[in-house]
Amino acid sequence: MKRKITWLILPGLIVINAIAYLHAYRFTHFSLSDDDARTKDPKELSTMGKLKVLFAGIDNPKPQHIQIPERPFKTLHIKSDVTLEAWYIPAESARGTIVLFHGYAGEKSALLSRAEEFYKLGYHTLLVDFMGSGGSEGNSTSIGFTESREVKDAFDYVEAQGEKNIHLFGTSMGAAAVLKAIHDDQFEPSSIILECPFGSLQKTVSARFNMMGVPSFPMSYLLTFWGGAQHGYWAFAHNPQEYALDVKCPTLILFGEKDNRVSMEETETLFNNLGGQKTLATYPDEGHALFTETNQSNWIRDVSKFLESIDPQ
């Protein structure tokens, strides 16, 4: 009887792991085909569309920039684990430099509107494509794990140019990469500004299943495991809320209370773990995207106030 039960269960385990492996691969590897269209947000998918995603994974073309800066800029290439492409937008009589890092499946042009506000506040800006995105080499992402090395390499590049006042900005995955970079390399930028950082990779993967309206167990755990295995790391230890314990520089966290990818509990735990000067700005009517038409003025107010406390004019 035990042998029969084993032979009944074993095929199911193989199938569910195969599906999880495929999901993890398609989630962390970008297609290089120009014909692929990115899978819509789960809220926009039909029932059949959700079923397709559940069994076949998402369509995930390599993110490409959709516009270029309107202000004069330089395209730079920074050596890291791969060669990264970045846009440098200089400001006159600058107070310092802000280095910007995008989120999952994003690229540097998505940061242009934020960079414009930093420019108006008197900062040079450097907008960086992580590996696999925009003009950078590669076709994969590790959801902020190895991207943390790219954060440090971009910081070192700016520092090597003689800049002393370097601030780091990251949104979502970019925020997680900033926190891990500080944890790994124990360096101290002038400040960090983080939009919607997730508390742990496993929790953010579970949240995506919840958005689909399906149970997160056990698939979210298998997806987390295989995603890390494909990139050579233990994904259950990829926890920005733990990385925050090593942050000593001034920090601003921006969070939308209607965020369906990151919880308020994760955000508060991460915030409490931070050392040094810290500010948490929350927006009751916003979700994971904060720099929206309705919230832009609030974002500018909170970021301006924070930077003024670091770099008074």
N, C-alpha and C positions, 0 to 999 in steps of 0.2 A: 504493500500500500504506500509506504514512504517513497519507494522508487517511482510509482505511478504519479504521485503528487509532485515529485521533483520534475518529472518530464512534462507535467502539465504547466508548472510554474515557469520553468526555465525558458521556453520560447517567448513567454510574455515579457520576462525580464530583458531578454535580448532585444526584442522589438522596441520596448520603451526606451532602452539606452541608445539604440540606433537612432530613434527619433530625436532624443535629447542631443546626441552628438551632431546630427544634421542641423538642428536649431542653433546650437552654439556656434557651429561653423558659419552659418549664413548670417548670424547676428554680429559676428566679429570679423568677417571677411567681406570686403567690398567687391562687387562685380566690376569688371573693366569694360563691359559692353555698353555702348551708347544707347542700346535699344531697351534696356531695363528701366522700369519706373519704380520709384520707391513705394513700398507698401504704405497705404494710408494709415492714419492714426486709428487705433482700435475702435474709437467711438464712431468713426465714419464707415466702418466695414459692415457689410451685410452678414447674415448668419452664415451663408455659404463662404463668404470671404474669410470669416473668422475660422471656419473649419479648415479651409485651405492653409491658412497660416499655422494652425495648430499642428497639422500633419506634415507640411512641407517647409515651414519656416518662412521668413520674410524675404522679399526682394530688396536688395541692398546695394544699389550702384554706388561707385566711389563719389563722394561729395566733390563738386566742382564749384568754383566761385561764380556768383551770378552777377556781380558788378565789381568795379574797381573804385579806388578812392577818387573823390572829386578834387581833393587837395593834392598838391605836389607830393609825390612819394617815391621811395626807392624799393625795388624788390631785392631782398637779401636772401642768401642761402647760408644756413647755420648747420654745422656738422654736429650730428648727434649719433644715436644708434642707426639712423638713416639721415640723409640730407633733408633738412626742413626748409620750406619756403616761407618767407615772412615779408610783410609790408611795413616799412618804416615811414611814419608821417611826422616830419619835424615841426615843432612850434617855435615861434620867436620868443626869446627871453624865457625859455622853459624853466619850470620849477623842478623838473625831474622827468623820468620816463616811466610810463605804465606799459607793462607787457601783458597782452591779452590772449587768453586761451579759450577756445570754443568747446562746445559740448559734443556728446555722442552724435555721429553722423552729421556733424557740422563742418564748417570751414571758415577761414578768416573773414570772408566778406560778410558773414552773418554778424560780425562784431563792429562793422563800420559805423553804425549809428551810435553805439556806445563810445567808440573811439572819437567821434566828433564831439561828444560832450566833454570827454577828457581833454581834447584839444582846446576847447573853449575855456576850460579851467586852467590852461597854461602848461600842458604836459606834452612832451613828445610821446608818441605811441608806437608800439611794435606789435603787430597782429600776426600770430603764429599759426601755421597749419601743423597739426599733429601728423605723425606718420599715417599714411593711408588716405589723407584728406587733401583736397585742393592741389597745390603744386608740390607737395612733399612726396618723397619716395614711399613705396610700399602700397599694400592694398588691404591692410588689416588694422584692427584696434584691439587693445587689451583693456578697454574701459577705464583708463587712467592709471593702470599699474606700471607698465613700462613707459608710458607717456610722462611719468614723473621725472625720468632722466632728461627728457626733452625740455621740461620746465627749467631744470637746473642748468642745462646747456644754454638755453636762451638767456637766462639770468647772467650766466658767466660771459656770454657774448656782449651783452650790454655793458656789464661792468668793465670788460676789457677795453671798451671804447672810452673809458674815463668817467662814466656816469657814476655818481655816488648815491643818488636818491632814486632807488628803483622800487616801484610798487608792482605787485602782481594781481591781475584780475582773472578769475576763472568762473565759467558758468557750468553748472551741472558736472559732467565728467571732467571738465577743465578745472573746476574747483577741487574735485577729489585729487587730481594730479598735482595741484599746487600743494595741498596738504601732505601728500605722500612725499613730495620732493623735500619739503622742510623736515619731515620725519626722518627720511633716509640720510640727508646730507647735512642736517643740523646747521643750516645757514639762516640768516635773518634779513629778509628784505625790509624796506622802510615800512611797508604795510601790505596787507592782503585784503582784497575785496572779493567775496565769494557769493555767487548766486546759486541758491538751491543745491548745496552739496548733499549727496546721499550719505547716510550713516554707515551703510555696509552694502557691498555688492549683492549679497544674497537677498537683502530686503528690497533693493531696487528691482531685481529680477522678479521677485514675488509680486511686486506692485504691478508689473506689466501683465502678469497673468490675471490679477484682479481687475485690471482695466478691460480685459477680454471677457470678463464675467465667468471665468472658470476657476476651479480650485488650484491653488498654487502648489500644493503638495501632491505628488512628490516631484513633479516636473521641474519646478523652479530650483530645487536642490540639485537635480541631475544636470540641468542646464548650467548652473553655476560651476559644478564640478568639471564638466567637459569643457566649458569655456576657458577655465583656468588651465586645465591639462593641455589644451591645444596651444597655449601660449607659455607653458612651462612654469606655472606658479599655482600655489594653493589659494584658490579664489575665495574660500571662506575666511581667510585672514586679511582680505582686502577691505579694511574698515576705516574710512576717513574719520569716524568719530574717535577712534583710538589714535590716529595720526595727530589729531588736534592737541593731544597732551603735550606734544613737543613744540607747539607754536608759542612764541614769546612776543612776537611783534604785534603792533596794533592790528585789529581785525574787524572788518564789517561784514556781517552776514545779512543777505537779503533773501526773504522767503515769502512765497505766496501761500496763504492759508488754505486755498482750494487746490493745492498741488496734489495730484493723484499719483505721483511717482515717489515723492518724499514726504514723510509724515512730520507733523509738528514735534512729536516725541523724539524722532531722530535728530531734528534740528536743535532742539533744546539740549539734548545730551551732548551733541557736538559743541554747541556754544558753551556749555558749562565746563567742558574739558579744556577749553582754550585758556592759555595764560596771557598775561599782559592786558593792555587796554583793549576792550571789545565792545561792540555794539551790535544789537540784533534789531533789524528793521523788518516788520511784517506788514503784509498787505492783505486785508480781509477778502477782497474781491478778485484776487489774482491767483493763477495756477502756476505751472512750472515755467511758463514764459512770463517774465516780469517787465521787460522793456517794451511795453505795449502802448498804444496810443492813449489809452485811458489812464495808464500808470506812469507814463514817462516823466511827468512833472514831479511825482513823488520820488521816483528813482533819482532824478537829478538833485532834488532837495537833500535827500539822505546821503548820497555820495559826496556832494559838495560840502556838506557840513562835516562829514568824516574827514575828508582830505584837508579841509581848512584847519581841523584840530591837529593834523600831523604836520602840515606845511603852511603855517600862517603867513599871509602875504605882508 
